[in-house]
C-alpha cells in the first residue's frame, strides 16, 4: 500500500417521515497491484463503515465491487464498524503494510470483490 486518506460525507434529505441526516465516513487506500489487470496496476480502494454491512446474495457472494477499471482500478468495500475501526487503527498507526484482494476480473470496468485482507505484514513475500 502506498498511501491513504480519510473522508467524511454528510447530507440532509427530505423523506416521507421528515428530514433525515445521513453520514458516511471512510478511507481511500492507494497502491499498486502485484499482477496488473488489463494493463492497469494502480488501484484506489475506498473502505467505508456501515453498520448494515453484509455480503451480497447474488450468484457470486461479494463484499464490494470495482466501480471503474481505467486509468486506475477503483473499488468500494463496506465494512462493519468494528472491522473499519481496526483498518483505521492500522493505517493511523503506520502498520497497514499490504492489502490482498480477490475479485472477478472487471468486465466493462465493473467486477465483484469477494475477499479483502488488510495486514500489518507484507503479504506474498
Secondary structure, DSSP 8 states (H G I E B T S, - for coil): --EEEEEEEEEEEEETTEEEEEEEEEEEEEEEEEEEETTEEEEEEEEEE-TT-----SSS--SEEEEE-SSSEEEEEEE-HHHHHHHHHHHHTT---EEEEEE---BTTBEEEEEEEEESS-TT-
